[in-house]
Amino acid sequence: MPPKAKVRRRLRREEARQLLEDLVTAKADVFVAYGRLFALLDGNDPILRELRPLFRLPGIDPCGSFSVTDDFRNQVVSLAARILPAFQQQRSEKG
């Protein structure tokens, strides 16, 4: 992989990790963080593929319009808490 691509991949992973942490600690708006995580989703990156469960919520189309209900918020935060360890582990292995 070219060096620039490695840097972009690392930065996307770090942004995703930070967004997940912010969701879990209630530092981020759920709707905004959800949209930013969706924009980071990359089918070619095995770590970013871990985000997929966030975008398979019943009745939610991340590309369409949807209501941000308490149930939606709770599901996103719960999934973020389950996904976050994969990003933290990947980070600790690199650094």
Secondary structure, 3 states (H helix, E strand, C coil): CCHHHHHHHHHHHHHHHHHHHHHHCCCCCHHHHHHHHHHHCCCCCCCHHHHHHHHCCCCCCCCCCCCCCHHHHHHHHHHHHHHHHHHHHHHHHHC
